[in-house]
Amino acid sequence: MIDLVKEDDPVLRQKSADVVTDEDFASVRAVKADMLKIMVKKKGIGLAANQVGIAKRFFIARIGIMPAVFVNPVIKRRHGEMVVANEGCLSFPGLVRPVSRDWKIDVSYEDEFGRKYDRTLEGMNARVFQHEFDHLEGKLITDVR
């Protein structure tokens, strides 16, 4: 069973590797349910793979109504309007701090089967995507202004 790594675990500072092989995608599908259970139990809205010790480029997040898997995510365009709001992080229990994020972003990603998607996200959906994307880059909310 996977679990959250501690805030000082080096995997949180590591840039995650792309999910490329059939085995990689199978691994994403294999841990998806456990990651979702952790996210729900801890009352989160997103969870990056490296937060459970997996240095691969994917996260799960509630963007829209249902939680989904976002594999090899890319932020293709930032529309420029920044909004500051308080954020918390499952890797830093109890820490809430103001973070400036883009209000609107264009993104691309794959699902756990390798199907490709392009979307425009706004507001909270954009904020959640950027927060989890930062994790995959080895960047934490303690780094973001």
DSSP file (Angstrom, degrees, kcal/mol; ACC not computed):
  #  RESIDUE AA STRUCTURE BP1 BP2  ACC     N-H-->O    O-->H-N    N-H-->O    O-->H-N    TCO  KAPPA ALPHA  PHI   PSI    X-CA   Y-CA   Z-CA
    1    1 A M              0   0    0      0, 0.0     2,-0.1     0, 0.0    30,-0.0   0.000 360.0 360.0 360.0 132.7    0.0    0.0    0.0
    2    2 A I        -     0   0    0     29,-0.1     2,-0.3     0, 0.0    51,-0.1  -0.437 360.0-179.0 -82.2 161.1    1.3    3.4   -0.9
    3    3 A D        -     0   0    0     49,-0.3     2,-0.1    -2,-0.1    32,-0.0  -0.962  36.5 -74.3-152.4 166.0    1.3    6.4    1.5
    4    4 A L        -     0   0    0     -2,-0.3    48,-0.2    48,-0.1     2,-0.2  -0.381  46.3-131.0 -63.1 138.8    2.2   10.0    1.6
    5    5 A V        -     0   0    0     46,-2.6    -1,-0.1     1,-0.1     2,-0.1  -0.546  32.0 -94.2 -84.7 159.7    5.9   10.7    1.9
    6    6 A K    >   -     0   0    0     -2,-0.2     3,-2.3     1,-0.1     6,-0.2  -0.351  35.4-107.6 -73.2 155.8    7.2   13.1    4.5
    7    7 A E  T 3  S+     0   0    0      1,-0.3    -1,-0.1    84,-0.2    84,-0.1   0.688 118.4  52.1 -60.9 -20.2    7.8   16.8    3.6
    8    8 A D  T 3  S+     0   0    0      4,-0.0    -1,-0.3     3,-0.0     5,-0.1   0.344  77.4 125.8 -97.6   6.9   11.6   16.4    3.7
    9    9 A D    X   -     0   0    0     -3,-2.3     3,-1.8     1,-0.1     4,-0.4  -0.483  63.4-134.5 -66.7 130.1   11.6   13.4    1.3
   10   10 A P  G >  S+     0   0    0      0, 0.0     3,-1.4     0, 0.0     4,-0.5   0.737  98.6  73.1 -59.8 -24.1   14.0   14.1   -1.6
   11   11 A V  G >  S+     0   0    0      1,-0.3     3,-0.7     2,-0.2    41,-0.1   0.788  88.6  62.5 -62.8 -25.0   11.5   12.7   -4.2
   12   12 A L  G <  S+     0   0    0     -3,-1.8    -1,-0.3     1,-0.2    39,-0.1   0.740 106.1  44.6 -71.0 -21.6    9.4   15.9   -3.6
   13   13 A R  G <  S+     0   0    0     -3,-1.4     2,-0.3    -4,-0.4    -1,-0.2   0.417  95.2  98.8 -98.9  -0.4   12.3   18.0   -4.9
   14   14 A Q  S <  S-     0   0    0     -3,-0.7     2,-0.4    -4,-0.5   124,-0.3  -0.693  78.5-119.8 -92.1 137.3   13.0   15.8   -7.9
   15   15 A K        -     0   0    0     -2,-0.3   122,-0.2   122,-0.2   121,-0.1  -0.652  39.8-121.0 -72.8 127.0   11.7   16.5  -11.4
   16   16 A S        -     0   0    0    120,-2.9    40,-0.3    -2,-0.4     2,-0.2  -0.352  19.7-118.4 -75.1 149.9    9.5   13.6  -12.3
   17   17 A A  B     -a   56   0A   0     38,-2.3    40,-2.5     1,-0.1    55,-0.1  -0.575  34.8 -96.9 -86.8 148.3   10.2   11.4  -15.4
   18   18 A D        -     0   0    0     -2,-0.2     2,-0.7    38,-0.2    -1,-0.1  -0.230  28.8-120.5 -60.4 150.1    7.7   11.1  -18.2
   19   19 A V        +     0   0    0     38,-0.3    -1,-0.1     1,-0.2     3,-0.0  -0.869  55.8 142.9 -89.3 114.4    5.3    8.2  -18.4
   20   20 A V        +     0   0    0     -2,-0.7    -1,-0.2    -3,-0.0     2,-0.1   0.714  37.9  68.9-127.8 -36.8    6.2    6.5  -21.7
   21   21 A T  S  > S-     0   0    0      1,-0.1     4,-2.2     4,-0.0     5,-0.2  -0.425  80.9-113.2 -92.1 164.4    6.1    2.8  -21.8
   22   22 A D  H  > S+     0   0    0      1,-0.2     4,-2.3     2,-0.2     5,-0.2   0.877 121.4  54.6 -57.9 -37.2    3.1    0.4  -21.6
   23   23 A E  H  > S+     0   0    0      2,-0.2     4,-2.1     1,-0.2    -1,-0.2   0.888 105.3  52.6 -65.0 -38.7    4.5   -0.7  -18.2
   24   24 A D  H  > S+     0   0    0      2,-0.2     4,-2.0     1,-0.2    -2,-0.2   0.943 111.0  46.0 -60.4 -47.7    4.5    2.9  -17.0
   25   25 A F  H  X S+     0   0    0     -4,-2.2     4,-2.2     1,-0.2    -2,-0.2   0.879 110.7  53.3 -65.0 -37.1    0.8    3.4  -18.0
   26   26 A A  H  X S+     0   0    0     -4,-2.3     4,-2.0     1,-0.2    -1,-0.2   0.883 107.5  52.1 -63.0 -38.2   -0.1    0.1  -16.3
   27   27 A S  H  X S+     0   0    0     -4,-2.1     4,-1.7     2,-0.2    -2,-0.2   0.888 107.0  52.6 -65.4 -39.3    1.6    1.3  -13.1
   28   28 A V  H  X S+     0   0    0     -4,-2.0     4,-1.3     1,-0.2     3,-0.4   0.951 111.3  46.3 -59.3 -49.0   -0.4    4.5  -13.2
   29   29 A R  H  X S+     0   0    0     -4,-2.2     4,-0.5    83,-0.3    -1,-0.2   0.858 109.9  55.8 -61.9 -34.8   -3.6    2.5  -13.5
   30   30 A A  H  < S+     0   0    0     -4,-2.0     4,-0.3     1,-0.2    -1,-0.2   0.825 115.8  34.5 -69.5 -32.5   -2.4    0.2  -10.7
   31   31 A V  H  X S+     0   0    0     -4,-1.7     4,-2.7    -3,-0.4     5,-0.2   0.542  92.3  92.7-100.3  -8.0   -1.9    3.0   -8.2
   32   32 A K  H  X S+     0   0    0     -4,-1.3     4,-2.4     1,-0.2     5,-0.2   0.910  87.4  46.4 -54.0 -49.5   -4.8    5.3   -9.2
   33   33 A A  H  X S+     0   0    0     -4,-0.5     4,-2.2     1,-0.2    -1,-0.2   0.898 113.2  49.0 -64.4 -41.2   -7.3    3.8   -6.8
   34   34 A D  H  > S+     0   0    0     -4,-0.3     4,-2.2     2,-0.2    -1,-0.2   0.903 111.5  49.8 -65.0 -40.6   -4.9    3.9   -3.8
   35   35 A M  H  X S+     0   0    0     -4,-2.7     4,-2.7     1,-0.2    -2,-0.2   0.912 110.2  50.7 -63.5 -41.5   -3.9    7.5   -4.6
   36   36 A L  H  X S+     0   0    0     -4,-2.4     4,-2.6    -5,-0.2     5,-0.2   0.904 108.5  52.0 -63.0 -41.3   -7.6    8.5   -4.8
   37   37 A K  H  X S+     0   0    0     -4,-2.2     4,-2.8     2,-0.2    -1,-0.2   0.918 111.5  46.9 -60.9 -43.5   -8.3    6.9   -1.4
   38   38 A I  H  X S+     0   0    0     -4,-2.2     4,-2.5     2,-0.2    -2,-0.2   0.939 112.0  50.5 -62.8 -47.0   -5.4    8.8    0.2
   39   39 A M  H  <>S+     0   0    0     -4,-2.7     5,-3.2     1,-0.2     4,-0.3   0.920 115.0  42.6 -58.6 -46.1   -6.6   12.1   -1.4
   40   40 A V  H ><5S+     0   0    0     -4,-2.6     3,-1.3     3,-0.2    -1,-0.2   0.927 113.4  51.4 -67.3 -45.7  -10.1   11.6   -0.2
   41   41 A K  H 3<5S+     0   0    0     -4,-2.8    -2,-0.2     1,-0.3    -1,-0.2   0.878 114.2  43.9 -59.1 -39.1   -9.1   10.4    3.3
   42   42 A K  T 3<5S-     0   0    0     -4,-2.5    -1,-0.3    -5,-0.2    -2,-0.2   0.409 114.2-119.0 -87.9   2.0   -6.8   13.5    3.7
   43   43 A K  T < 5 +     0   0    0     -3,-1.3    -3,-0.2    -4,-0.3     2,-0.2   0.861  62.5 148.2  63.2  39.2   -9.5   15.8    2.3
   44   44 A G      < -     0   0    0     -5,-3.2    -1,-0.2    -6,-0.2     3,-0.1  -0.488  48.4-149.9 -95.6 170.5   -7.4   16.9   -0.6
   45   45 A I  S    S+     0   0    0      1,-0.3    17,-2.9    -2,-0.2     2,-0.3   0.337  81.9  21.6-118.4   1.2   -8.4   17.9   -4.1
   46   46 A G  E     -B   61   0B   0     15,-0.3     2,-0.3    -7,-0.1    -1,-0.3  -0.977  55.5-171.0-162.0 155.7   -5.2   16.7   -5.8
   47   47 A L  E     -B   60   0B   0     13,-2.8    13,-2.5    -2,-0.3     2,-0.2  -0.887  14.3-147.8-154.8 119.3   -2.3   14.4   -5.3
   48   48 A A  E >   -B   59   0B   0     -2,-0.3     3,-1.5    11,-0.2     4,-0.4  -0.580  26.1-117.8 -87.6 151.4    0.9   14.1   -7.4
   49   49 A A  G > >S+     0   0    0      9,-2.6     5,-2.3     1,-0.3     3,-1.8   0.860 113.1  57.9 -56.5 -39.3    2.7   10.8   -7.9
   50   50 A N  G > 5S+     0   0    0      6,-0.3     3,-1.3     1,-0.3    -1,-0.3   0.720  92.4  69.4 -69.2 -16.5    5.8   12.0   -6.1
   51   51 A Q  G < 5S+     0   0    0     -3,-1.5   -46,-2.6     1,-0.3    -1,-0.3   0.663 105.6  41.5 -71.7 -14.4    3.8   12.8   -3.0
   52   52 A V  G < 5S-     0   0    0     -3,-1.8   -49,-0.3    -4,-0.4    -1,-0.3   0.063 131.7 -93.6-116.0  21.6    3.5    9.0   -2.6
   53   53 A G  T < 5S+     0   0    0     -3,-1.3     2,-0.6     1,-0.2    -3,-0.2   0.592  86.7 126.2  85.0  11.8    7.1    8.3   -3.6
   54   54 A I      < -     0   0    0     -5,-2.3     2,-1.5    -6,-0.1    -1,-0.2  -0.911  47.3-156.4-107.7 113.2    6.6    7.7   -7.3
   55   55 A A        +     0   0    0     -2,-0.6   -38,-2.3    -5,-0.1     2,-0.3  -0.307  54.3 114.9 -87.7  53.6    8.9   10.0   -9.5
   56   56 A K  B    S-a   17   0A   0     -2,-1.5     2,-1.7   -40,-0.3    -6,-0.3  -0.888  76.3-103.0-121.5 154.1    6.7    9.8  -12.6
   57   57 A R  S    S+     0   0    0    -40,-2.5    15,-3.3    -2,-0.3   -38,-0.3  -0.540  78.9  95.7 -83.7  80.2    4.8   12.6  -14.3
   58   58 A F  E     + C   0  71B   0     -2,-1.7    -9,-2.6    13,-0.2     2,-0.3  -0.977  39.6 178.8-157.8 155.6    1.2   12.1  -13.3
   59   59 A F  E     -BC  48  70B   0     11,-1.8    11,-3.1    -2,-0.3     2,-0.4  -0.972  22.5-131.4-147.2 161.8   -1.3   13.3  -10.7
   60   60 A I  E     +BC  47  69B   0    -13,-2.5   -13,-2.8    -2,-0.3     2,-0.3  -0.915  34.5 164.2-111.2 146.9   -4.9   12.8   -9.8
   61   61 A A  E     -BC  46  68B   0      7,-2.0     7,-2.4    -2,-0.4     2,-1.3  -0.991  45.4-116.8-159.3 151.4   -7.1   15.8   -9.2
   62   62 A R  E     + C   0  67B   0    -17,-2.9     2,-0.6    -2,-0.3    66,-0.1  -0.766  46.4 160.6 -90.1  91.1  -10.7   16.8   -8.8
   63   63 A I        -     0   0    0     -2,-1.3     2,-0.4     3,-0.6     3,-0.3  -0.946  68.6 -11.8-114.4 107.7  -10.9   19.2  -11.8
   64   64 A G  S    S-     0   0    0     -2,-0.6     4,-0.0     1,-0.2    -2,-0.0  -0.798 123.7 -37.5  94.1-148.1  -14.5   19.5  -12.6
   65   65 A I  S    S+     0   0    0     -2,-0.4    -1,-0.2     1,-0.1    -3,-0.0   0.930 123.0  43.1 -82.5 -47.8  -16.9   17.1  -10.9
   66   66 A M  S    S-     0   0    0     -3,-0.3    -3,-0.6     1,-0.1    -5,-0.1  -0.743  86.6-106.8-105.6 146.3  -15.0   13.8  -10.9
   67   67 A P  E     -C   62   0B   0      0, 0.0     2,-0.3     0, 0.0    -5,-0.3  -0.423  44.1-176.5 -63.9 145.4  -11.4   13.1  -10.0
   68   68 A A  E     -C   61   0B   0     -7,-2.4    -7,-2.0    -2,-0.1     2,-0.4  -0.907  27.1-110.5-139.4 166.2   -9.3   12.2  -13.0
   69   69 A V  E     -C   60   0B   0     -2,-0.3     2,-0.5    -9,-0.2    -9,-0.2  -0.862  23.1-162.9-101.5 134.5   -5.7   11.2  -13.8
   70   70 A F  E     -C   59   0B   0    -11,-3.1   -11,-1.8    -2,-0.4     2,-0.4  -0.953  10.6-170.5-121.1 108.8   -3.5   13.7  -15.6
   71   71 A V  E     -CD  58 110B   0     39,-3.3    39,-2.7    -2,-0.5   -13,-0.2  -0.826  66.4  -5.3-106.4 137.8   -0.4   12.0  -17.2
   72   72 A N  E    S-     0   0B   0    -15,-3.3    -1,-0.2    -2,-0.4   -14,-0.1   0.902  87.0-163.4  48.8  51.1    2.5   13.9  -18.7
   73   73 A P  E     -     0   0B   0      0, 0.0     2,-0.4     0, 0.0    36,-0.2  -0.300  10.9-169.4 -68.5 148.5    0.8   17.3  -18.2
   74   74 A V  E     - D   0 108B   0     34,-2.6    34,-2.1    -2,-0.0     2,-0.8  -1.000  21.2-142.1-136.4 134.9    2.0   20.4  -20.0
   75   75 A I  E     + D   0 107B   0     -2,-0.4    32,-0.2    32,-0.2     3,-0.1  -0.888  24.4 178.1 -94.0 109.4    1.0   24.0  -19.4
   76   76 A K  E     +     0   0B   0     30,-2.3     2,-0.3    -2,-0.8    31,-0.2   0.807  62.1   9.9 -85.4 -32.4    0.9   25.3  -23.0
   77   77 A R  E     - D   0 106B   0     29,-1.6    29,-2.5     0, 0.0     2,-0.5  -0.982  54.0-155.6-153.0 136.7   -0.2   28.9  -22.4
   78   78 A R  E     - D   0 105B   0     -2,-0.3    27,-0.2    27,-0.2    -3,-0.0  -0.963  15.2-149.2-109.5 127.7   -0.6   31.1  -19.4
   79   79 A H        -     0   0    0     25,-2.4    26,-0.1    -2,-0.5     3,-0.1   0.561  35.0-119.9 -81.7  -7.7   -3.1   33.9  -20.1
   80   80 A G  S    S+     0   0    0     24,-0.3     2,-0.6     1,-0.2    -1,-0.1   0.085  72.5 119.0 102.7 -25.2   -1.5   36.4  -17.8
   81   81 A E        -     0   0    0     23,-0.1    22,-3.3     2,-0.0    23,-0.4  -0.691  48.6-158.0 -81.6 120.9   -4.1   37.3  -15.2
   82   82 A M  E     -F  102   0C   0     -2,-0.6     2,-0.4    20,-0.2    20,-0.2  -0.757   9.5-169.4-101.5 144.5   -2.7   36.4  -11.8
   83   83 A V  E     -F  101   0C   0     18,-2.8    18,-2.5    -2,-0.3     2,-0.5  -0.999  13.3-143.2-133.0 134.6   -4.8   35.7   -8.7
   84   84 A V  E     +F  100   0C   0     -2,-0.4     2,-0.3    16,-0.2    16,-0.2  -0.838  32.6 154.0 -97.3 131.3   -3.6   35.3   -5.1
   85   85 A A  E     -F   99   0C   0     14,-2.0    14,-2.7    -2,-0.5     2,-0.2  -0.981  46.9 -92.6-150.2 157.3   -5.4   32.7   -2.9
   86   86 A N  E     -F   98   0C   0     -2,-0.3     2,-0.3    12,-0.3    10,-0.0  -0.513  43.4-172.5 -72.4 138.0   -4.6   30.6    0.1
   87   87 A E  E     -F   97   0C   0     10,-2.5    10,-2.3    -2,-0.2     2,-0.2  -0.966  10.6-165.1-130.3 148.4   -3.4   27.1   -0.7
   88   88 A G  E     -F   96   0C   0     -2,-0.3     2,-0.3     8,-0.2     8,-0.2  -0.702   9.6-149.4-117.1 176.6   -2.7   24.0    1.4
   89   89 A C    >   -     0   0    0      6,-0.6     3,-1.7     3,-0.5     6,-0.3  -0.974  20.3-136.9-152.5 133.6   -0.8   20.9    0.5
   90   90 A L  T 3  S+     0   0    0     -2,-0.3    -1,-0.1     1,-0.3   -43,-0.0   0.760 108.0  60.1 -62.0 -23.4   -1.1   17.3    1.7
   91   91 A S  T 3  S+     0   0    0      1,-0.3    -1,-0.3   -85,-0.1   -84,-0.2   0.637 110.3  42.0 -77.7 -13.8    2.7   17.2    1.9
   92   92 A F  S X  S-     0   0    0     -3,-1.7     3,-2.2     3,-0.1    -3,-0.5  -0.619  86.6-155.2-131.3  71.7    2.7   20.0    4.5
   93   93 A P  T 3  S+     0   0    0      0, 0.0     3,-0.1     0, 0.0    -3,-0.1  -0.203  78.2  11.6 -53.7 131.5   -0.2   19.3    6.9
   94   94 A G  T 3  S+     0   0    0      1,-0.2     2,-0.5    -5,-0.1    -4,-0.1   0.206  95.3 122.2  88.4 -16.3   -1.5   22.4    8.5
   95   95 A L    <   +     0   0    0     -3,-2.2    -6,-0.6    -6,-0.3     2,-0.4  -0.702  30.4 169.2 -84.6 125.8    0.3   24.8    6.3
   96   96 A V  E     +F   88   0C   0     -2,-0.5    -8,-0.2    -8,-0.2   -10,-0.1  -0.997   8.7 162.5-132.2 129.5   -1.9   27.3    4.4
   97   97 A R  E     -F   87   0C   0    -10,-2.3   -10,-2.5    -2,-0.4     2,-0.3  -0.986  42.8 -95.2-146.7 155.3   -0.3   30.2    2.6
   98   98 A P  E     -F   86   0C   0      0, 0.0     2,-0.4     0, 0.0   -12,-0.3  -0.535  42.9-176.9 -72.2 133.3   -1.1   32.8   -0.1
   99   99 A V  E     -F   85   0C   0    -14,-2.7   -14,-2.0    -2,-0.3     2,-0.5  -0.998  21.8-135.5-133.7 134.9    0.0   31.7   -3.6
  100  100 A S  E     +F   84   0C   0     -2,-0.4     2,-0.3   -16,-0.2   -16,-0.2  -0.794  33.7 168.4 -90.6 126.4   -0.2   33.6   -6.8
  101  101 A R  E     -F   83   0C   0    -18,-2.5   -18,-2.8    -2,-0.5     2,-0.2  -0.929  41.5 -92.6-134.0 157.5   -1.4   31.5   -9.8
  102  102 A D  E     -F   82   0C   0     -2,-0.3   -20,-0.2   -20,-0.2    28,-0.1  -0.519  27.0-146.0 -67.0 135.8   -2.6   32.2  -13.3
  103  103 A W  S    S+     0   0    0    -22,-3.3    20,-1.7    -2,-0.2     2,-0.4   0.832  84.1  28.1 -70.7 -33.9   -6.4   32.5  -13.5
  104  104 A K  E     + E   0 122B   0    -23,-0.4   -25,-2.4    18,-0.2     2,-0.3  -0.995  68.6 169.7-137.7 132.5   -6.5   30.8  -16.9
  105  105 A I  E     -DE  78 121B   0     16,-2.5    16,-3.0    -2,-0.4     2,-0.5  -0.981  28.4-135.8-139.3 150.6   -4.3   28.3  -18.6
  106  106 A D  E     +DE  77 120B   0    -29,-2.5   -30,-2.3    -2,-0.3   -29,-1.6  -0.929  36.4 178.9-102.6 130.6   -4.2   26.1  -21.7
  107  107 A V  E     -DE  75 119B   0     12,-3.2    12,-2.3    -2,-0.5     2,-0.3  -0.871  22.3-159.9-131.3 160.2   -3.0   22.6  -20.9
  108  108 A S  E     +DE  74 118B   0    -34,-2.1   -34,-2.6    -2,-0.3     2,-0.3  -0.971  24.2 147.6-134.0 154.4   -2.4   19.2  -22.5
  109  109 A Y  E     - E   0 117B   0      8,-1.9     8,-2.8    -2,-0.3     2,-0.3  -0.966  36.0-117.4-167.9 172.4   -2.2   15.8  -20.9
  110  110 A E  E     -DE  71 116B   0    -39,-2.7   -39,-3.3    -2,-0.3     6,-0.2  -0.855  23.9-127.6-117.2 158.2   -2.9   12.1  -21.4
  111  111 A D    >   -     0   0    0      4,-1.9     3,-1.9    -2,-0.3   -41,-0.1  -0.334  46.3 -82.4 -91.3-174.5   -5.2    9.9  -19.4
  112  112 A E  T 3  S+     0   0    0      1,-0.3   -83,-0.3   -43,-0.1   -84,-0.1   0.550 131.3  51.8 -70.1  -5.2   -4.1    6.6  -17.8
  113  113 A F  T 3  S-     0   0    0      2,-0.1    -1,-0.3   -85,-0.1   -88,-0.1   0.373 121.2-103.4-107.9   1.6   -4.5    4.8  -21.2
  114  114 A G    <   +     0   0    0     -3,-1.9     2,-0.2     1,-0.3    -2,-0.1   0.515  69.3 148.3  90.7   5.7   -2.4    7.3  -23.2
  115  115 A R        -     0   0    0      1,-0.1    -4,-1.9    -5,-0.0    -1,-0.3  -0.570  43.3-129.0 -74.3 137.9   -5.3    9.2  -24.8
  116  116 A K  E     -E  110   0B   0     -2,-0.2     2,-0.3    -6,-0.2    -6,-0.2  -0.648  26.2-175.9 -96.0 144.6   -4.4   12.9  -25.4
  117  117 A Y  E     -E  109   0B   0     -8,-2.8    -8,-1.9    -2,-0.3     2,-0.4  -0.975  14.7-161.4-137.0 148.9   -6.4   15.9  -24.3
  118  118 A D  E     +E  108   0B   0     -2,-0.3     2,-0.3   -10,-0.2   -10,-0.2  -0.999  25.1 163.5-127.1 132.2   -6.2   19.7  -24.7
  119  119 A R  E     -E  107   0B   0    -12,-2.3   -12,-3.2    -2,-0.4     2,-0.5  -0.973  36.0-133.1-145.1 157.4   -8.2   21.9  -22.4
  120  120 A T  E     -E  106   0B   0     -2,-0.3     2,-0.4   -14,-0.2   -14,-0.2  -0.973  29.1-165.2-108.6 128.3   -8.5   25.4  -21.1
  121  121 A L  E     -E  105   0B   0    -16,-3.0   -16,-2.5    -2,-0.5     2,-0.3  -0.899   6.2-174.6-116.9 144.1   -8.8   25.7  -17.4
  122  122 A E  E >>  -E  104   0B   0     -2,-0.4     3,-1.1   -18,-0.2     4,-0.8  -0.913  46.8 -12.8-132.4 159.7   -9.9   28.7  -15.3
  123  123 A G  H 3> S-     0   0    0    -20,-1.7     4,-2.2    -2,-0.3     3,-0.2  -0.187 126.9  -0.2  59.5-133.2  -10.2   29.6  -11.6
  124  124 A M  H 3> S+     0   0    0      1,-0.2     4,-2.8     2,-0.2    -1,-0.3   0.861 133.1  56.6 -61.9 -37.4   -9.9   26.8   -9.1
  125  125 A N  H <> S+     0   0    0     -3,-1.1     4,-2.0     1,-0.2    -1,-0.2   0.911 109.5  45.8 -61.3 -41.6   -9.5   24.2  -11.8
  126  126 A A  H  X S+     0   0    0     -4,-0.8     4,-2.4   -23,-0.3    -2,-0.2   0.898 112.3  51.9 -66.1 -40.5   -6.4   26.1  -13.1
  127  127 A R  H  X S+     0   0    0     -4,-2.2     4,-2.4     2,-0.2    -2,-0.2   0.928 110.3  47.3 -62.7 -46.7   -5.1   26.6   -9.6
  128  128 A V  H  X S+     0   0    0     -4,-2.8     4,-2.4     2,-0.2     5,-0.3   0.926 112.2  50.0 -62.2 -45.2   -5.3   22.9   -8.8
  129  129 A F  H  X S+     0   0    0     -4,-2.0     4,-2.7    -5,-0.2    -1,-0.2   0.930 112.5  47.1 -58.9 -46.4   -3.6   21.9  -12.1
  130  130 A Q  H  X S+     0   0    0     -4,-2.4     4,-2.5     2,-0.2    -1,-0.2   0.888 110.8  52.2 -64.6 -39.3   -0.8   24.3  -11.5
  131  131 A H  H  X S+     0   0    0     -4,-2.4     4,-1.5     2,-0.2    -2,-0.2   0.950 115.0  40.5 -61.4 -49.7   -0.3   23.2   -7.9
  132  132 A E  H  X S+     0   0    0     -4,-2.4     4,-1.5     1,-0.2    -2,-0.2   0.875 112.9  55.2 -69.4 -36.7    0.0   19.5   -8.9
  133  133 A F  H  X S+     0   0    0     -4,-2.7     4,-1.0    -5,-0.3    -1,-0.2   0.914 104.0  55.4 -59.6 -43.7    2.1   20.4  -12.0
  134  134 A D  H ><>S+     0   0    0     -4,-2.5     5,-2.8     1,-0.2     3,-0.8   0.895 102.1  57.2 -56.9 -41.1    4.5   22.2   -9.7
  135  135 A H  H ><5S+     0   0    0     -4,-1.5     3,-1.9     1,-0.3    -1,-0.2   0.923 103.5  52.6 -55.1 -44.4    4.9   19.0   -7.7
  136  136 A L  H 3<5S+     0   0    0     -4,-1.5  -120,-2.9     1,-0.3    -1,-0.3   0.727 107.7  52.6 -66.8 -20.5    6.0   17.1  -10.8
  137  137 A E  T <<5S-     0   0    0     -4,-1.0    -1,-0.3    -3,-0.8    -2,-0.2   0.429 121.8-108.1 -89.9  -1.7    8.6   19.8  -11.4
  138  138 A G  T < 5S+     0   0    0     -3,-1.9     2,-0.4    -4,-0.4    -3,-0.2   0.701  78.2 133.3  80.8  20.4   10.0   19.4   -7.8
  139  139 A K      < -     0   0    0     -5,-2.8    -1,-0.3    -6,-0.2     2,-0.2  -0.893  37.3-163.3-110.4 133.2    8.5   22.7   -6.7
  140  140 A L    >>  -     0   0    0     -2,-0.4     3,-2.4    -3,-0.1     4,-1.0  -0.681  35.7-106.1-113.5 164.7    6.5   23.1   -3.5
  141  141 A I  T 34 S+     0   0    0      1,-0.3   -54,-0.1    -2,-0.2    -1,-0.1   0.732 119.2  65.9 -65.0 -18.0    4.1   25.7   -2.2
  142  142 A T  T 34 S+     0   0    0      1,-0.2    -1,-0.3     3,-0.0    -3,-0.0   0.658 104.8  45.7 -72.4 -14.1    6.9   26.8    0.2
  143  143 A D  T <4 S+     0   0    0     -3,-2.4     2,-0.3     2,-0.0    -2,-0.2   0.700  97.2  85.4 -95.6 -25.7    8.8   27.9   -3.0
  144  144 A V     <        0   0    0     -4,-1.0     0, 0.0     1,-0.1     0, 0.0  -0.564 360.0 360.0 -88.3 139.9    5.9   29.7   -4.8
  145  145 A R              0   0    0     -2,-0.3    -1,-0.1   -45,-0.1   -44,-0.1   0.399 360.0 360.0-102.8 360.0    5.1   33.3   -4.1
